[in-house]
Amino acid sequence: MHAGGAKGSGGSEGGVHASCWFNAECIASPGRAKRGDGFVDVGCKDRDCACSWRYIDNGPDAKVPFTIDALPTEHDDCKTLLLERCMSGMSLYQSDGGS
């Protein structure tokens, strides 16, 4: 998984805005591209989010929008969304340097 980020700011009319992003490489065998390998991302702007999947083998990319209940104000909020909403059902492999 790769670091994402989160940021919040006050709006011009006193409202709060937030955005975050997080992504992961989904590779079955590091160093050897295989069918189905690719990247998964989550990004949110305020409560509007989307999961995106991009495949190395030129398979069809996909994007699925969703809405969350609370603003993503912490770095871990987006990591949790990536794992629970975008990668649910995938098997995870993390190298020694992964987090």
DATA-V692026 format. One record per pair of residues at least 12 apart in sequence whose ideal C-beta (glycine too) atoms are under 10 Angstrom apart, sorted by the first residue. I is the first residue (numbers start at 1). J is the second residue. Records with the same first field share a line. If there is no record, write none. Layout:
BEGIN
I=J  J
END
This chain:
BEGIN
1=22  23  24  25  26  40  79  82  83  87  92  94  98  99
2=21  22  23  24  25  39  41  82  98  99
3=21  22  23  75  78  79  99
4=20  21  22  23  24  41  42  43  44  72  75  76  77  78  79  81  82
5=19  20  21  22  75  78
6=18  19  20  21  22  44  71  72  73  74  75  76  77  78  79
7=19  20  21  72  73  75
8=20  46  71  72  73  74
11=46
15=46
16=46  71  73
17=45  46  71
18=44  45  46  47  70  71  72  73  74  77  78
19=43  44  45  46  48  49  71  72  73  78
20=42  43  44  45  49  71  72  73  74  75  76  77  78  79  81  82
21=41  42  43  44  45  49  72  78  81  82
22=40  41  42  43  44  72  75  76  77  78  79  80  81  82  83  86
23=39  40  41  42  43  52  54  78  82  86
24=38  39  40  41  42  79  82  83  86  87  90  92  94  98
25=37  38  39  40  56  93  95  98
26=38  39  40  53  54  55  56  87  90  91  92  93
27=39  56  93  95
28=91  93
29=93
30=93  95
33=55  56  57
34=56  57
35=55  56  57  59
36=55  56  57  59
37=55  56  57  59
38=53  54  55  56  57  58  59  61
39=52  53  54  55  56  61
40=52  53  54  62  82  83  86  87  90
41=53  54  63  78  82  86
42=66  72  78  79  80  81  82  83  84  85  86  87
43=63  72  78  81  82
44=66  67  68  71  72  77  78  81
45=72
46=67  68  71  72
47=66  67  68  69  70  71  72
48=65  66  67  68
49=64  65  66  67  68  72  78  81  82  85  86
50=63  64  65  66  85  86
51=63  64  65  66  81  82  85  86  87  88
52=64  65  86
53=86  87
64=85  86
66=81  85  86
68=81  85
79=99
END
